[in-house]
Amino acid sequence: MDGFRTILKVFMNQKTALGYSFMALLTMGGERVFSLVAFRCPCSNENFRYGLVFLFSPAFVLLVIGYFLNSKTWKLFTGCWVNPRKIFPRGNICRFFYVFGQITLNALVAPVMWLSVALLNGTFYECAMSGLKNPAYLHAVCHSKSAKCFEELHKVACDKSSMPFSESDELKRTLQAQSQILGWCVIVTTALISLLTTCCASCQSKVSHLQLKFWRVYMEKEKEQLEQIFELYATKLSERNLKCFFENKEPEAIPLPAFQAWEDASQLYSFSSSKQHYSTIHRLVEEGQKNINEERETMLDAADRREIP
């Protein structure tokens, strides 16, 4: 039993690394399925566009999914049309770009993995670049090759060219080598950017390493318990409402946060070095609901030109 707990603890401590490893395996599997099942290089003048679509379209889809699955995205943008001050607060307009940059960096993990795996495999790049009609590129690739190389390079990816096998095979190896070089460049560049970003964030951290570790643990626990509380109170409220509806009874009071409390708790958290609050809810519980004495903002309804408070 103790051994099982030790293994479980190791997995829980390394869940981020395991998550990225699982994502990498899914990316490699997805790329392999695309290559074998869906991808068919046309071996025509459409090679370039067709190859680039398969190379970048899945990466774009993964980027969009990354935005969708990040809870910070919805905390940042929910209600921004009604109240633009949510994303551009007074005196801190740059905060939006900082938070959106964090969201984008997290969303880029899966697309970068796809590009890395696809380029290392070389299938999509080989098809795309064999259809590129740029004269400088053709001269660089077909240097010291027969004249047919300039005319039939797009057929190399399908092994349909009339060039000698040695030339055709060398061209395929050249295109695959270029793809793999680009793939390793993407991996190395991403690793360096990740290292520099992490180092800069750590160097500019306003809290110590141990407190930051405690903060992460607290955020995980708060998130887990918040889901449980949502389910508990939603169940209690739905049960009460259905019971009162079918039995024609007066509803008993179930305390729930006020509208403004929901609004305040939904804001993205900003750290303050003067007070040790580890989340927006923690700050609200410690300080209570703040009475905001700012000027009352209004927006103009374009339909009937009246003010909406």
QUIUR-V771287 format. One record per backbone hydrogen bond with DSSP energy under -1.0 kcal/mol. CO is the residue of the C=O (numbers start at 1). NH is the residue of the N-H. Records with the same first field share a line. If there is no record, write none. Layout:
CO->NH ; NH
This chain:
1->5
2->6
3->7
4->8
5->9
6->10
7->11
8->12
9->13
10->14
12->15
14->18
15->19
16->20
17->21
18->22
19->23
20->24
21->25
22->26
23->27
24->28
25->29
26->30
27->31
28->32
29->33
30->34
31->35
32->36
33->37
34->39
44->47
46->50
47->51
48->52
49->53
50->54
51->55
52->56
53->57
56->60
57->61
58->62
59->63
60->64
61->65
62->66
63->67
64->68
65->69
70->73
71->75
72->76
73->77
74->78
77->80
79->83
83->86
84->87 ; 88
89->92
92->95
93->96
94->98
95->99
96->100
97->101
98->102
99->103
100->104
101->105
102->106
103->107
104->108
106->109
108->112
109->113
110->114
111->115
112->116
113->117
114->118
115->119
116->120
117->121
118->122
122->126
123->127
124->128
125->129
126->130
128->131
134->138
135->139
136->140
137->141
138->142
142->145
146->149
148->152
152->155
153->156
155->160
156->159
164->168
165->169
166->170
167->171
168->172
169->173
170->174
171->175
172->176
173->177
174->178
175->179
176->180
177->181
178->182
179->183
180->184
181->185
182->186
183->187
184->188
185->189
186->190
187->191
188->192
189->193
190->194
191->195
192->196
193->197
194->198
195->199
196->200
197->201
198->202
199->203
200->204
208->212
209->213
210->214
211->215
212->216
213->217
214->218
215->219
216->220
217->221
218->222
219->223
220->224
221->225
222->226
223->227
224->228
225->229
226->230
227->231
228->232
229->233
230->234
231->235
232->236
233->237
234->238
235->239
236->240
237->241
238->242
239->243
240->244
241->245
242->246
243->247
244->249
258->262
259->263
260->264
261->265
262->266
264->267
275->277
279->283
280->284
281->285
282->286
283->287
284->288
299->308
301->305
306->301
308->299
